[in-house]
């Protein structure tokens, strides 16, 4: 069995490498000449792949746009939250670092990036399974962060972990979409407001977090 599994692993790795090459070529062209102005033929030439290879990964250009949008924002949340939980040891510090990370990421984004973020979810409008997978992955990551805080004893327990995670995800999605639709939207002011909201709603104050049981 081992001699069969190894070649399958190499093929899958090769497939992922080609897909990444197509996405990188497309992203570079989108940035340099615009999304509408970029053709599939140009993407294939820059990625050095045949058209049939392109279509083996993406049925159309819209799906490619969606893949880029998902990979450049939505798919990063799980890795980001895992790193926050490894590097910070209180829920308050994790939430602070999360907002810092989002602000830093948004500061590096331009109009093309915002357009890709908007297109991401719409590319899978007819694929409910893919939509659920994206949504569930994000929710699961935030729920783990909150649940970890419950175990640490520094999270308010008036609301369930999944309800608090829903509030965080919904707020961040609203801010992101509003900014992507309107470049004049005060995204960083809203993120700072979200920072205060999450702290107030989710985190216990220091006296509560360190409160010891009363002796009888």
C-alpha positions in Angstrom: 0.0 0.0 0.0 2.8 2.4 0.8 4.1 2.3 -2.8 0.7 3.3 -4.1 0.1 6.2 -1.6 3.4 8.0 -2.4 2.7 8.7 -6.1 -0.8 9.8 -5.2 0.7 12.3 -2.7 3.1 13.6 -5.3 0.3 14.1 -7.8 -1.8 16.0 -5.4 1.2 18.2 -4.5 1.8 18.9 -8.2 -1.9 19.7 -8.6 -1.7 22.2 -5.8 1.5 23.8 -7.2 -0.1 24.3 -10.6 -3.3 25.8 -9.0 -1.1 28.2 -6.9 0.8 29.1 -10.1 -2.4 30.0 -11.9 -3.7 32.0 -8.9 -0.4 33.9 -8.6 -0.2 34.7 -12.3 -3.8 35.9 -12.3 -3.3 38.0 -9.2 -0.2 39.7 -10.7 -2.1 40.5 -13.9 -5.1 41.8 -12.1 -2.9 44.1 -10.1 -1.0 45.3 -13.1 -3.8 45.7 -15.7 -7.1 45.2 -14.0 -9.5 42.3 -13.6 -11.8 43.0 -16.5 -8.8 43.6 -18.8 -7.2 40.3 -18.0 -8.1 37.3 -20.1 -7.9 33.6 -19.4 -5.4 33.3 -22.3 -3.1 35.9 -20.7 -3.3 34.1 -17.3 -2.4 30.8 -19.0 0.6 32.4 -20.8 1.9 34.0 -17.6 1.4 30.8 -15.6 2.9 28.7 -18.4 -0.1 26.3 -18.5 -2.4 25.1 -21.2 -6.0 26.3 -21.3 -7.2 22.8 -20.6 -5.1 22.8 -17.5 -6.6 26.0 -16.4 -10.1 24.6 -16.9 -9.1 21.5 -14.9 -8.8 23.8 -11.9 -11.3 26.6 -12.6 -14.4 26.2 -14.7 -14.4 29.9 -15.5 -12.7 33.2 -14.6 -15.4 34.0 -12.0 -14.5 30.9 -10.1 -10.8 31.9 -10.2 -11.7 35.3 -8.8 -13.7 33.6 -6.0 -10.8 31.4 -5.2 -8.5 34.4 -5.0 -10.9 36.2 -2.8 -11.3 33.3 -0.4 -7.6 32.5 -0.2 -6.6 36.2 0.4 -9.0 36.8 3.2 -11.4 34.2 4.4 -9.0 31.2 4.4 -6.5 33.1 6.5 -8.7 33.4 9.5 -8.1 29.9 10.8 -4.3 30.2 10.6 -4.4 33.7 12.1 -6.5 32.6 15.1 -4.4 29.5 15.7 -1.3 31.7 15.9 -3.0 34.2 18.2 -3.9 31.4 20.6 -0.3 30.1 20.5 1.3 33.5 21.0 -1.1 35.2 23.5 -2.4 33.7 26.7 -5.5 35.8 27.5 -8.7 36.3 25.5 -8.2 40.1 25.8 -4.7 39.9 24.3 -5.9 37.6 21.6 -8.8 39.9 20.5 -6.4 42.9 20.6 -3.9 41.1 18.4 -6.7 40.0 16.1 -7.8 43.6 15.4 -4.2 44.6 15.0 -3.7 41.9 12.4 -6.9 42.8 10.5 -5.9 46.5 10.5 -2.4 45.7 9.2 -3.9 43.4 6.5 -6.4 46.0 5.4 -3.8 48.8 5.3 -1.9 46.7 2.6 -5.0 46.1 0.5 -5.9 48.1 -2.6 -9.0 48.4 -4.8 -8.3 45.1 -6.6 -8.0 43.3 -3.3 -11.3 44.7 -2.1 -12.9 43.7 -5.4 -11.6 40.1 -5.0 -12.9 40.0 -1.4 -16.4 40.9 -2.6 -16.3 38.4 -5.4 -15.1 35.5 -3.2 -18.4 34.4 -1.6 -20.5 35.1 -4.7 -18.3 32.7 -6.8 -19.8 29.9 -4.7 -23.4 31.1 -4.8 -24.6 27.9 -6.4 -22.3 25.7 -4.3 -24.0 25.5 -0.9 -21.6 22.9 0.4 -18.7 25.2 -0.3 -20.5 28.1 1.3 -21.2 26.1 4.4 -17.6 24.9 4.6 -16.2 28.4 4.4 -18.7 29.7 7.0 -18.4 26.8 9.4 -14.6 26.9 9.3 -14.6 30.6 10.3 -17.2 30.1 13.0 -15.5 27.1 14.4 -12.2 29.0 14.7 -13.7 31.9 16.5 -15.8 29.6 18.7 -12.6 27.8 19.8 -11.0 31.1 20.7 -14.0 32.1 22.9 -14.3 28.6 24.4 -10.6 28.7 25.3 -11.3 31.9 27.1 -14.2 30.3 29.0 -11.8 27.6 30.2 -9.2 30.3 31.2 -11.9 32.0 33.2 -11.5 35.4 31.5 -14.6 35.4 29.3 -18.1 36.5 30.3 -20.4 33.6 30.4 -23.7 35.5 30.1 -23.8 34.3 26.5 -22.7 31.1 24.9 -19.4 30.8 23.1 -21.1 30.2 19.7 -23.3 33.3 20.1 -20.3 35.5 21.0 -18.4 34.0 18.0 -21.4 34.8 15.8 -21.3 38.4 16.9 -17.6 38.7 16.2 -17.8 37.1 12.7 -20.9 39.1 11.8 -19.4 42.4 12.9 -16.1 41.8 11.1 -17.9 40.7 7.9 -20.2 43.7 8.0 -17.2 46.1 8.4 -15.2 44.3 5.6 -18.0 44.3 3.1 -19.0 47.9 3.8 -15.4 49.0 3.2 -15.1 46.9 0.0 -18.2 48.5 -1.4 -17.2 52.0 -0.4 -13.5 53.0 -0.2 -14.5 56.1 1.9 -16.0 53.9 4.6 -14.2 54.6 7.9 -12.9 51.0 8.2 -10.2 51.6 10.7 -12.4 53.7 13.0 -15.0 50.9 12.8 -12.4 48.3 13.6 -11.4 50.3 16.7 -15.0 50.5 17.7 -15.2 46.7 17.2 -12.2 46.4 19.4 -14.0 48.2 22.2 -17.2 46.2 21.6 -15.5 42.8 21.8 -13.6 43.8 24.9 -16.8 45.0 26.6 -19.0 42.1 25.5 -16.6 39.2 25.7 -13.9 39.9 28.3 -14.3 40.0 32.0 -12.7 43.0 33.7 -9.5 42.3 35.6 -11.3 42.1 39.0 -13.7 39.5 37.6 -11.0 37.5 35.8 -9.0 37.1 39.0 -11.8 37.0 41.4 -11.3 34.2 44.0 -14.2 32.3 45.6 -15.2 33.7 48.9 -14.3 31.6 51.9 -17.1 30.6 54.1 
